[in-house]
């Protein structure tokens, strides 16, 4: 099967799975990540076919919605790609990217992406967690989970294990300090880093305004947000 036909079939498959999903890990998240990944791949010289397929499938079964099981996504993706007649090396490559893409805690040493294609897709996924869209997704996911927006008595934590990160259910505002503000310095590619700088600055401005608007809790909240 031609690469363009495989990509189109993958788009249809992922759309059916994720359209209308309400946690911020929906079809339009996949579209944004795929578009960003293709843009970065062109600049960095990564394999465009693997990048596109991996970006489309990266959230096909996120571990957060499957009891922390990181193998569900690669398994579903691998089975689908096998039916499309994709070469075994490319299937293995895509599944490896899906398996290793996730952020697993501020003080958890991540599994490094083994290929440039993986670095590109990971950067694109992380960029969609930054800036205006990252802010929107943070509160969408917090609402989906039933978490508070803000509670100055609950301090953020840089989780030291993946298990602790998986179980975290603190207020949505804590997520900025536990993950989002850390991503700028964890980009893999020069292109990813350039985009991240602008989006990071936007989030910092949002947080400044947020703490101004919470009024009497402002100074207390700022102190509580400082990680030890």
C-alpha positions, 0 to 999 in steps of 0.5 A: 500500500502507498504511504499516502494511503496508509497515512489516510487510513491511519487518520480515519482510524484515529479519528473514529477512536478519539473524536469527541473525547473530552479530556484534551487528548482528543482528535484535534490534539492529534491533528495539532501534534501531527501538523507540528511534528511534520513542520519540525521534521522538515526542518530537522530532516526526520523520516516524514512517514514515520513521524506522521504515522507515530504522531497520528497514533501517539495517543491511540490508547494513552496510559492515563486511561488504561490503568497506567499500562504503557503497552496498550497503545503500542499494541493497538498501533502495531496491530493496525499498522500490520493490517495496513502492510507497513514494514516491520521495521517501521512498525517497531519504530512507531511503537517504540515512539508511542511507548516512550513519548510520555512525561512521567514525573519531574524527577523521573529520568525519562527513557531517551528517544532513540531516533530523530523521528521520536525526538520530533514527535515527542517535541510536538506532543510537548509543545501542545502542552504549552502556551494557550492551548496547553493552558486550555488542555490543563483545565479541561483535563483537571475538570475531566478528573474532577480536580480543583482548579486551585488550592493554596494549601496543596503544594506541587510535587516533583514526583520521583517515580512514575507511579507517584506521577500516575496517581497524582490528583492535585489541583490543576494549577499545580500541573504547571509547576509539576510538568508544563514549566519544565518542558521548555528545557526538555525539548529534543530539537532546535526547532522544538526549543524555539517554539517552546520559548514563546509558549513558555513565556505565555504561560508565565504571563498567565500564571502572573495574572492568575495569582494577581486575580486570586486577590487575598490568596495571591502572596500565600499562593505564590509561596505555596507554589514554590517547590522545595 
